[in-house]
Amino acid sequence: MSKHPAPRPELLAPAGSPEAFFAAMEAGADAVYTGLKEFSARAKAKNVSLEELEKMVGYARPLGRKVFVTLNTLVKEGELPLLVETLSALEKMAVGGVILQDLAVWRLAREHFPALELHASTQMTVHNAAGVRMLERMGFSRAVLARELSLAEIAAIRKETTIDLEHFIHVALCFSFSGQCYFSSWLGGKSGNRGRCAQPCRRRYRYRQQEGYYFSTNDLSAIDLLPELAAAGVMSLKIEGRMKSAEYVASVVGAYRKVLDAPLPQRPEALREAKELLKLSFGRLPTKGFLPGGIPTDIAIPALKGATGRFLGDVRAVKGGAVSFKTRDRIHVGDRIRIQPKTDRAGTAFTVKELLVGQRPVKVAQAGSLVTAPSTFRGVFQVGDTVFKVSSEQAFNMSEPACRRKLAHVPPAPRPARLFVALQDDLLIVRAENGAEGFERRYAVETYPASDSPLNAATLRAVFEKTGGSPFVLEDLSTGELPAVVIPPSRLKEIRRDFYADLLLAEETREKKERRHRVETALGALLPAAAPRPARERQFTVGIRDIRDVQIVNDPGVDRVLLPLTPGNLQGFYRLGRRLAGKEQSLVWDLPFFLTDGQWGDYREAIRTLTQAGFTTFRLNNLGHFTLFDGLSGLTLITGYRLFSLNSQALLAWRELGATEATLYIEDDRDNLGAILRRDAGITPALTVYSTVALITSRIPIRNVRSDTPVVSDRGDGYRVDSRSGLSVVTPENDFSLLGRLGELQSLGCGRFTADLSHLGPFSEGGKRVLDALRRDTLVPGTSIFNYESAIE
């Protein structure tokens, strides 16, 4: 099915720490992915330093393994210089690939660090062949597909594309499409797209009088489907868990390795043993997710707690920091447990350092025992809280200091050496022909006539092959004509030592100079800041849901109308064609961000129809949308906020891909917006200033929940669930609004504003109030400014 099938799929494991890295290596991972302290979508993980990463790459390379690096967060304007330095360091290390979400990373790597292999993160929500084809055009070598696809949909993508496809096989699923969740950021500025998700989806909510975990999914486990995934064209099988322990990594990687390596007749037994191993991973209930096809019934069950770990029991007594409970599973000193309150607050975890059965200290307590586990936390736990075991010390026992010591002893990457040696008079000339410039040293030597075994290429090769503590590996040695003499072996060894030391210093100096030059070139190419230039005038775009409301464009305060391109609105266009005459330039057709391959052809045809009718402006919300406009010209393409624009390099990227207007990111704050607007990226910036925010957009239906009644959090916040076009959209009861601040935004340099009234209707009482506030730039009571006045984390 694949156009370039691999002999077997790659097993890709998480390595959020040095311990997890070695656990993955020992358990048989073909490759690992890890994050740095910055630019990682798992900012709460330990992550690794650049020095540790270089050692990890050096350890993996001789084993034929790869290390990929996640730079898969959105980058703020002020972080671009650090991003440049980071990309330079990664290119120097020759990492296996860089996994990215923000097109700033793509653009800077393509322009200045082209040796880096680029992988599109699942947070780019690439979910169809069009999206993968776009990645191919852009020079990506791998696409990490959205987790909401079936095997049939993956196979269809593989049939139409050529780059590597990667898919998760063991993962704590997000309820939302990855990259499209704003829930955590809405609640407290901790953006999932910046690696700081507070996981509000895992909390308990109330719908009418029924409490449940409505937005919490079970964990994907595709261990039964490995042959089917390979047949569908997936060449990299990815395990999630950069915030997980080394024990988790060892258990999960070991389980999948066992099944992948089992001969076909032995696979059933290997599968049984692997599933026993997976019980040690302390996850939620397993689901195959969307892979088998159709809507999975076991992916989200509101009655199940959202917490991870093996359920041990409920707290029966609390004394100081000690909790007592009847354990449903074996527990021993060294296990890590989490006490989860019945509210939606986060749980508290600690390692069991002391364990009591009654008054008797024990190392191990069997299932059914009433145990007490002391901790240093006081006033935190309550009777009725839930106890989970989240890790054990049994599966991987190399300590963190031991792992770091092991990394410290990894030798530097080998450097090939191709040498030419000649002897002229009493000078031994040694030249390294490694690069265009070459490197030469001349050494004074004493020679003696040779009665037998004169100096020759074999003798010199034997000397220079022993490179000692240097990183060089002799690939080739040639000589000029050599006289029949000998040079004392001690002198040759001394020359070898001095030459390799000088060669290493020269190469490192040259490389450092070249890298610095490239970094300075990249930094110099970043757009310079200028004084704020106020936008000359304001232009208002109003979003509607139904084409029947399109007459709002006749309002003198409305410049454009944003209308979803849906089958219903397309039919309305056919009915209202004459009434839309003359309004073609004022109507922006908004593309749905999720399009299956089955829908793509219909939307392609619809766009052809609309452009032939004179419509020229479209808003794009997914990378795959660009290919819908192949062969068309004279259009205005606008990127929506789902196509992330948090820095000027992303704006440059959108311009290069064909957009002429870009909607800045809805999570952004005032300071970063101002920093972006002070750069001239040659593309018109726009900003959403009123909207309901789709905190979650999901392919998962929420059973028995309707939009007429909110789902309420423990804090009393209400959220509505709207199901349409096969998607579930969760929005807060209060809208997002920057109205009352348009003058400030205009002074920063933005004058194109969108007020999305699709949830209100422009002619409703609420819609009229917003339009009045838009005209007069006044505050709208009961709304939220999101992160505008507090920096997005």
Helices and strands as residue ranges (DSSP letters): E 10-14, H 18-27, E 31-35, H 50-60, G 61-63, E 66-71, G 77-79, H 80-93, E 97-100, H 103-112, E 118-120, G 122-124, H 129-138, E 142-144, H 151-160, E 164-172, H 183-188, G 192-194, G 200-202, E 205-207, E 210-212, E 219-221, G 223-225, H 226-232, E 236-239, H 246-261, G 264-266, H 267-278, G 279-281, E 286-287, E 310-319, E 322-326, E 331-332, E 336-340, E 348-351, E 356-357, E 360-361, E 364-365, E 370-373, E 386-391, H 400-408, E 415-424, E 427-432, E 439-444, E 448-449, H 457-465, E 472-479, E 485-486, H 489-525, E 539-543, G 547-554, E 560-564, H 567-575, G 577-580, G 584-586, E 587-590, H 597-612, E 617-620, G 623-629, E 636-639, H 648-657, E 661-663, H 670-677, E 684-691, E 696-698, E 711-713, E 718-724, E 727-732, E 736-737, H 742-748, E 752-756, H 765-776
